[in-house]
Amino acid sequence: MNRRHFMGQSAAALGLLTGLSGPARAANLQKAEILVIGGGYGGATAAKYLRLLSNNTARVTIIEPNPEFISCPMSNLVVGGSRKLSELTVSYDGLSKRHGIKIIKDSVVNIDAAKQTVQLASGKSMRFDKVVLSPGIGMMMDSVQGLAQANQAGVTLQAWKAGPETVALHNQVAAMRQGGVFAITIPEAPYRCPPGPYERACQVASYLKANNPTGKVLILDANQDVISKTGLFKKVWADQYAGMIEYRPKHNAVAVDAKTKTIKFDVQDDVKADVLNILPAMRAGDIAVKSGIANSNGRWANVNYINFESTAAKNVHVIGDAIQIAPLMPKSGHMANSHAKVTAAAIVAELSGWEVNPAPVLTNTCYSFVNAREVVHVASVHQYNAAEKTFRTVPGSGGLSTEPTTLEGVYAWGWARNIWADSLA
Amino acid sequence: MHITLRKLGLGLTVFLGLSQVSMLAAAQNADATKLYHRSLAATCANCHGTDGKGVPEGGMPLINNQSSAQILATLKAYKSGAREGTIMHQLAKGYTDEQLQIIANQLGKK
């Protein structure tokens, strides 16, 4: 009896230990089923850093339908014809072979946060303790009447997710009649990659300058003005592409007619063009919308910025373009990589029973090619503000290039090679 | 006698338990601190490579051949404006001196 009592007290003391101690909690980290949904900049980085920061003890699975990673950053160079898609393609082998991450080639069709399960397109169901959801963007095709049909007819393309469409858009540009018009429409911000459409206009113009010098590029922007690198882009258009690129603000595309290749706007006159690159309004990737995680206007996912946990679903952490952004936070690949690291560290800390870092930091750098070689950048540093529970850019930090340079063209490729390695190798 | 033993045993258990807890807590804090340092230095990895190991001849200046002191001096020079750059003078200004110190310690050649 006494001995049993003694054992009981002992067990209670041990219970105290297991409740508080590192190793006992670390078992939670090792036992936890962590699913990463999406293998883009956000998801790939989250998976790799969950392994690195747990000293390779966390069990991590990526669910991604594509066989390889294809980078959106740099893909405008493929549209402009100076680079090939294969140069922007990276294998997932580094994550699986070097980092021990299980990769399932499938799509998630539902996330049940209450039951802590996900359903895959193949019919399989998987249990989870933590999900990192990095679903990218979805296109709101209904925001432009006739766009779905025009896409289906092969008349319009978005090419806003890098892949075969990127090459198809280049082929349309290359096949355009001499003196033809390439039109790109830009939705109201926020959308993926704020400077991306303006960079694309430069890349198409760069191609036309050499191959179709009487061709035109029309930028039809729903916003009041160029929303990123404004002065730099406008100067490039005047200096390098005078008479070729025309910028029209306050042009909100509402409809497209595939037969006549005409774009209609809510206020402005119709525009006809030869190649139509129509970018509709965007929102979080479909799985976030379907699972009720896109709880900001049904478009983006609200998160607690300290650990990127969804405000709609416990143990589901949302990163990358899909989130409702903090002030001045761009939807970029670099930012998704930054979100992923903060999230990976927070999950490792939480599952180890440690305090989550109360002062995380995010960075963003974004290089835009204004022709095949010259580049301009924008950069920012975002520190977590505990009082406001959001990220704020640091006054006096960040900024822009002073002018396009080939040196920054070299750094842009340096950035690409390093971030691909940091995310995937 | 029996009671005394039991009290002694319990006392020993509680004593051992608490000392183990504090030892483990210390270890846990060291691990948690290490996690914080690694995650802060990871904000450099996008451009300069995971753990500062950049892609050789990738186009970006390599930093893994520098000591912690050299890295810190460079970062502080960027932050103060003493050193010009394309982008690093803009990024360095976003970090506190303490954060730069941690980053330099973490990424410097060991």
Interface residues (C-beta under 8 A of the other chain):
Chain A: N2 H5 F6 Q9 S10 A13 L14 L16 L17 L20 S21 G22 P23 R25 K48 Y49 L52 L53 H334 N337 S338 K341 V342 A344 A345 V348 A349 S352 G353 W354 E355 N357 P360 V361 L362 T363 T365 H377 A379 S380 V381 H382 Q383 T393 V394 G396 S397 G398 G399 S401 T405 L407 E408 V410 Y411 A412 W413 G414 W415 R417 N418 I419 A421 D422 A425
Chain B: H2 L5 R6 G9 L10 T13 V14 L16 G17 Q20 V21 L24 A25 A27 Q28 D31 A32 L35 Y36 R38 S39 L40 A42 T43 A45 N46 C47 H48 G49 T50 G54 V55 G58 G59 M60 P61 T86 I87 Q90 L91 A92 K93 G94 Y95 Q99
